[in-house]
Amino acid sequence: EEAEKALTRLTDLYYAAAYSPAAMKGVLYQLLSDISRRADGQMDSAQSSRLYPAVRWLERHYHEEISVPRLAEMCRMSESGFRKRFTEELGVSPVRYRLERRIEQAKRLLQHEALSIGEVAQGVGFSDLNYFCRIFRKITGMTPGEYMKI
């Protein structure tokens, strides 16, 4: 069931108007980690799975605030080591990854829900509408209003 959801999410991300390789890497990473854990009956201890707790948290709680030191602590890594490995493996910083998760969810809400832009911003964890619009444009290349029209 989890694998099916992840594959559906990958397909959605691939065909999204603002294709995001980092988002796809994150979902793939989570899927591979889940498969590995199931195959072994526990979390794979290989180097590549060290980020699993943080990636999983960010995927499930993208709308909540969390510090990079706390994410590093989840992975039992130093903050600097965590930042470096995260960026190497996922291609973006932990902060950028979280922002991209929030914008991916915002895009889904803008396309499929009868919500205002302000309600969408609040729903994905942005308390400042102007900041949401700036980040949305930076990541997608268009404003939320423009995105709603496509």
C-alpha positions in Angstrom: 0.0 0.0 0.0 2.8 2.5 0.9 4.7 1.5 -2.2 1.7 2.0 -4.4 1.2 5.5 -2.9 4.8 6.3 -3.5 4.7 5.2 -7.1 1.5 7.3 -7.6 3.3 10.3 -6.1 6.3 9.7 -8.4 4.0 9.7 -11.4 2.3 12.9 -10.2 5.6 14.6 -9.7 6.9 13.6 -13.1 3.9 15.0 -14.9 3.6 18.1 -12.7 3.8 21.5 -14.4 6.9 22.4 -12.4 8.9 19.1 -12.6 11.1 18.8 -9.5 13.9 16.3 -9.6 14.6 16.9 -5.9 11.0 15.9 -5.0 11.3 12.8 -7.1 14.6 11.9 -5.5 13.0 12.3 -2.0 10.1 10.0 -2.9 12.4 7.4 -4.5 14.7 7.6 -1.4 11.7 7.0 0.9 10.4 4.1 -1.3 13.8 2.4 -1.5 14.3 2.8 2.3 10.9 1.2 2.9 11.6 -1.7 0.6 15.0 -2.2 2.2 13.6 -2.1 5.7 10.9 -4.6 4.8 13.4 -6.9 3.1 15.7 -6.9 6.1 13.0 -6.7 8.7 14.6 -3.6 10.0 16.2 -0.3 8.9 19.1 -1.0 6.5 22.3 0.1 8.2 24.0 1.0 5.0 25.3 4.6 4.6 22.5 5.5 2.2 19.8 4.9 4.8 21.2 7.3 7.4 18.9 10.1 6.2 15.8 8.0 6.3 14.3 9.3 9.6 14.7 12.9 8.5 13.4 12.4 4.9 10.4 10.4 6.3 9.7 13.2 8.8 9.9 15.9 6.2 7.6 14.0 3.8 5.0 13.5 6.5 5.3 16.8 8.4 6.3 19.2 5.7 3.9 21.8 7.1 5.4 21.8 10.6 8.5 23.7 11.7 11.6 21.8 12.6 15.3 22.9 12.8 18.1 21.3 10.9 19.9 20.4 14.1 16.8 18.4 15.2 16.7 16.6 11.8 20.4 15.8 12.2 19.7 14.5 15.7 17.0 12.2 14.3 19.6 10.6 12.1 22.2 10.5 14.8 24.6 12.8 12.9 26.3 16.1 13.4 24.6 19.0 11.9 27.4 19.7 9.4 27.6 16.1 8.4 23.9 15.9 8.0 23.7 19.0 5.9 26.5 17.8 3.7 25.1 14.3 3.2 21.6 15.5 2.7 22.7 17.9 0.0 24.9 15.3 -1.7 22.2 12.6 -1.7 19.1 14.6 -2.5 20.6 17.5 -4.5 19.1 20.2 -2.3 19.5 21.5 1.3 17.2 20.2 4.0 15.5 23.7 4.1 15.0 23.7 0.3 13.7 20.1 0.4 11.1 21.1 3.0 10.0 24.2 1.0 9.6 22.1 -2.1 7.4 19.6 -0.2 5.2 22.4 0.9 5.0 23.9 -2.6 4.2 20.4 -4.1 1.3 20.1 -1.7 0.2 23.7 -2.3 0.1 22.9 -6.1 -2.2 19.9 -5.5 -4.5 22.0 -3.3 -4.6 24.9 -5.8 -5.5 22.5 -8.6 -8.1 20.3 -6.9 -9.6 22.3 -4.0 -11.9 25.3 -3.8 -9.6 27.1 -1.5 -8.3 30.6 -1.6 -4.5 31.2 -2.0 -4.4 32.4 1.6 -6.1 29.2 2.8 -3.7 27.1 0.8 -0.7 29.0 2.2 -2.0 28.4 5.7 -2.7 24.8 5.0 0.9 24.0 4.0 2.4 25.9 6.9 3.0 29.5 5.6 1.7 32.1 8.0 2.8 35.0 5.7 1.0 35.1 2.3 3.6 37.3 0.7 6.4 34.9 1.6 4.3 32.0 0.3 3.8 33.7 -3.0 7.6 34.6 -3.3 8.6 31.0 -2.5 6.0 29.6 -4.8 7.2 31.7 -7.7 10.8 31.0 -6.9 10.2 27.2 -7.1 7.6 27.0 -9.8 8.4 30.1 -12.0 4.8 31.4 -11.6 2.6 32.9 -9.0 -0.1 30.8 -7.2 -2.8 32.7 -9.1 -1.1 31.9 -12.5 -0.8 28.3 -11.4 -4.5 28.0 -10.6 -5.3 29.0 -14.2 -3.3 26.2 -15.9 
